Amino acid sequence: MEKHEDFFQDVFAVVRLIPKGRVTNYGAIAKYLGAARSSRMVGWAMNAAHSQKKKVPAHRVVNRNGMLTGKHHFSTPYEMQELLEKEGIEVKNDKIVDFQKHFWEPMIELAI
């Protein structure tokens, strides 16, 4: 397995731990995995999340400002927002309302 595939699997493992009704961002996942400058790689992993046998809730990963920047990788332009709203997260103009209230910080939440 190539190195980036291992990284992708690590990203998927973290994303699967995000609770319903919470979101995180690409950079927070990269930092948690010890690759703080690899937020773009986390984004690439999210683009590939649909190919995983075990579900990856990619809709819970947004950019650092709470924008739904990955929405065009879902089956419809509205699916990401619809999935978040089903979990009680309000979205307006492709941005999460009260982003900090819903933010899940892996460095804190997954601290041993």
Phi, psi and omega in degrees: 000137179287156183304317182293331177293323175298316179299315178302316180297323176296318178299312181301319180298318179293313183299324179294344180270349180292122181291155174302142179082007178232158178222160172222181179237168183302315182295322180295322178292314180301314180298316179301323182276007177079020181228059189308332182268012186250030180299328178295323177295324176297319176299317178296322177298317179297324177297332181264358186300327182297341182275357183278142178293315177273125185307137175242116182283068184300338180295344180272007180243121184232181179279177187296344179258003181086013179277145179276065185290340180267008188299331182286355177266001178267169186294333173226161180294347184252353186299317181300312179298317180298319179295318178295318180295326176298334180265008176090014179260122180277136180233130176228131179052045179063024179227140180287129177282137183056050183309313182297327178296326183263354187291132179248116184260105183302326180298331180266309186294330182253014179296141181272000000 
